[in-house]
Amino acid sequence: IIRTLFWNGIDEDKQKLEQEFSTDDEGHFSLPIHEDQMALGMLTQFVSSTALEAGIDGQKVFLWYSKNFEGNIYAETEGPISNLVCDIDNEEMRVASNQTNITTVCRWANMPEEED
């Protein structure tokens, strides 16, 4: 699993972080929370985004894209996600979240309705 994090407000050379994680033999994975400290000017809007891809046979396959405008943990999903299942054969959908939309092929317990 490849997680790419983008954000503003810190050193220009460090506005993107790409991390790789392995799945177990059954495809299960866990991603640790990434935390960072930064100072933003009073008139600067915090913006971060998260992209998840699966590395399959040397190709990157889309799983998830979301944005966070608050800087709070779980701001996009209004809490931790449980029972996340990412099936690359699922149709990509846009899910309404607290502050923006999540675009994903993943499904989870208590998932919000699909955005029209």
N, C-alpha and C positions, 0 to 999 in steps of 0.2 A: 504494500500500500504506500503510495507517495502522497504526502501531505505538503502542500505549498501554502504558506501563510504570507500575506502581503499586508503592510500597514504603513501609516504615515507618522511623521513626528519624531523620527530618530535619524541617526546618521544616514546620509543618502546612499552609502554603500551597503547598508544593512536594512533595506526595506522589503526584503524578500528572504524567506527561509524555507528551504526544501528539506524534508526529512523522509527517510525511508523506514518502513516497519514491515516485519514479516508476519505472514499468517501461519497458523499451525496446519497440520495435515488435513484438517476439516474445513479450512478457510476462515477460521475465527481469528479476530485481531482485536487489539486494544490500543488506543492512542492516548498517550499521556497529555494532560493539559499543558499548554505552553503559556507561560507568563513572562512578561517583560515590563520594565519600568521605563516611562518616558515622560518628558515634559512638553506640553503643548501650550502655545500662546493662547491668550484669552479669546481670540477670534478664530482659532483653528478648530475645525470639526474633526474629531477622531473618526477614522475609517479603517477597518481591517476586512480582509476577506480570506476565506478558506476554500481551497480546492483539494479534492481527493480524487486520486486516480489509482487504478490497479495496474500493475506491471504484469502483462500477460504475454509470454513468448516474445519479449523484447519490445512490445508495443504498449503505449499508455492508453488505458481505457477509462473514460469519464465515469465518476461515481457521484460527485457532490460539488456544489458551489454555493457559498453563502457569504453574506456581508454582515458586519457588526458596526453599528454607528454609536454605540454606548460605551464600549470598553469594559462592560461587565461580563463575567463568565456566564455562559448559557443565554446571553441576550437574544441570540437568533432563535433559540428553541424553547425559551421560557422554562428551562430546567434540563436536567440530564436526560439523555435519550436512552431508552432501554429496548432490548430486543431488536436492534438494528440489523436488517438483512439487506445487503447490497447485491442485487442480481443484475449482471450486465445485460441480460436478455429482457429486463423490464423496460417499459416505455419511459422515457425521460418525462418528468412532470415538474411543474412549478407549484410549490407549497407556500401558502401564506404563512408568514411567521410574524413575530412581534413587531418588527420594524421594517422588514423587507420580504423578499421571496427567497426560498431555497429551491434551487434547481437540482434534481437528483434522480437516480434510478433506484435509490434505496427506499425501504419502507421500515416503519417502526411502530411500536405500541403507542397509542394515543396520538397518532399523526394527525396534524390539522388537515382540513379539507384542501383539495387541489384548487389552485388559483385559476380563475377563468381567463 
